């Protein structure tokens, strides 16, 4: 399955994306996450990146932040690996270009809910954005002054993109460091959810949502905080 053979006149889902999305309709969120981990395009159950963009946005608009975050973690990893590979093959240290390209992608993933080019020709769009970033950086170095491209002129100063990146990083941490699905779910609820642990006067809180006592949830949040601090210490040591 080759994504960049598609050249629609306007952003819309090409046939292979519609087919993948139709197939995903019958899958649970966990089954979609499993399929999204498949990297071999020829393997049964492979979901193209363009389809993953639609699914990430769909979960987000439906209020399923857990599934949206975990799926976006896998999608971001695909995009990062792809753009980094472009410059590795050129023999260029393109880390600045990779980071700028990813910032643009994360911003548009967060801000757009309708069908756009990321959902039509994902890899072609990544290559185009990487080329734009390369040109921008070249101009900066040549002029020895910082000239921000228009893509960075966002109304929220990229805050939502940073939030998606933060959520993706925490979801990735949970996948690696937390052994059980139940505990991973509690980690995401406690570390990412805006609901209070216990607030009888509010319409919802985590005690009522999970059925777990407040003291247990509070202890878990403390434990998860220690795990994050420990991981950060390992990374910086």
Secondary structure as the mmCIF struct_conf table of DSSP 4:
data_model
#
loop_
_struct_conf.conf_type_id
_struct_conf.id
_struct_conf.beg_label_comp_id
_struct_conf.beg_label_asym_id
_struct_conf.beg_label_seq_id
_struct_conf.end_label_comp_id
_struct_conf.end_label_asym_id
_struct_conf.end_label_seq_id
HELX_RH_3T_P HELX_RH_3T_P1 UNK A 3 UNK A 5
BEND BEND1 UNK A 9 UNK A 11
HELX_RH_AL_P HELX_RH_AL_P1 UNK A 15 UNK A 24
TURN_TY1_P TURN_TY1_P1 UNK A 25 UNK A 26
BEND BEND2 UNK A 27 UNK A 27
HELX_RH_AL_P HELX_RH_AL_P2 UNK A 29 UNK A 36
TURN_TY1_P TURN_TY1_P2 UNK A 37 UNK A 37
TURN_TY1_P TURN_TY1_P3 UNK A 41 UNK A 42
BEND BEND3 UNK A 43 UNK A 43
TURN_TY1_P TURN_TY1_P4 UNK A 44 UNK A 45
HELX_RH_AL_P HELX_RH_AL_P3 UNK A 49 UNK A 61
TURN_TY1_P TURN_TY1_P5 UNK A 62 UNK A 63
HELX_RH_AL_P HELX_RH_AL_P4 UNK A 65 UNK A 89
TURN_TY1_P TURN_TY1_P6 UNK A 90 UNK A 91
HELX_RH_AL_P HELX_RH_AL_P5 UNK A 95 UNK A 111
BEND BEND4 UNK A 114 UNK A 114
HELX_RH_3T_P HELX_RH_3T_P2 UNK A 117 UNK A 119
TURN_TY1_P TURN_TY1_P7 UNK A 120 UNK A 120
BEND BEND5 UNK A 121 UNK A 121
HELX_RH_AL_P HELX_RH_AL_P6 UNK A 122 UNK A 143
TURN_TY1_P TURN_TY1_P8 UNK A 144 UNK A 144
BEND BEND6 UNK A 145 UNK A 145
HELX_RH_3T_P HELX_RH_3T_P3 UNK A 150 UNK A 152
TURN_TY1_P TURN_TY1_P9 UNK A 155 UNK A 158
HELX_RH_AL_P HELX_RH_AL_P7 UNK A 159 UNK A 177
BEND BEND7 UNK A 180 UNK A 180
HELX_RH_AL_P HELX_RH_AL_P8 UNK A 181 UNK A 192
BEND BEND8 UNK A 195 UNK A 195
BEND BEND9 UNK A 197 UNK A 197
TURN_TY1_P TURN_TY1_P10 UNK A 200 UNK A 201
BEND BEND10 UNK A 202 UNK A 203
HELX_RH_AL_P HELX_RH_AL_P9 UNK A 206 UNK A 210
HELX_RH_AL_P HELX_RH_AL_P10 UNK A 214 UNK A 236
#
